[in-house]
Amino acid sequence: MRGRRCGCYTAPSLAALVSPVSEHLPSPAEIDAETGRLQLAIGASELHGSLCGWLAGGGASRPDWLAPVLADDTLPAPVAGSALDRLREVSAAQLEDRSFGFSLVLPDEDATLSARSAALFDWCRGFLGGFGLAAGAAPGLSEEGTEALADLARLAAADAQADAEDDDAEEDAFAEIEEFVRVAVLLLHGDAALGRRHRNRLN
């Protein structure tokens, strides 16, 4: 699996990432079913990354989120209570959770390591696009936030190895990178979204 080195700051342990947020994210299959009905050519992982990038960059959690997040004003608002509506609600709640309660929409462990790695890199590509749309060209990040964004960009440019073996070492590497991505996103959300709110309160 390529792209294993992802910066020098330390992520919390996996145990520290257990979320008190009670509602779960929709499954990739639920998301793909709805995007298929809307004829959207984007996978579940990349769409979730795009939404999280938008929210982390300071974009509003709004019911008609598809249009701004995908930069297409013709897209309709998801139906209330649908998988895409729940995706927004749970993602926004997880990003605001102070107990590091945040997870990524990725294929489950029954999928091959190659498929899960490709989805993780797609997630990062989506995140960069959404974050750029919401945060703009000069988001005012901390040094750690700038480093985190650069590391996510490297992951977004990575390719999953088609012949990746599902052995313990590669699984551990995947888990480490997935954990890194979660923590990097929370850091960027703190810098851009929460930081913007704080600055607005001071003005």
Summary of the structure (lengths in Angstrom):
residues: 203
radius of gyration: 16.2
end to end distance: 46.3
largest distance: 53.9
contacts: 642
relative contact order: 0.20
helix: 58%
strand: 0%
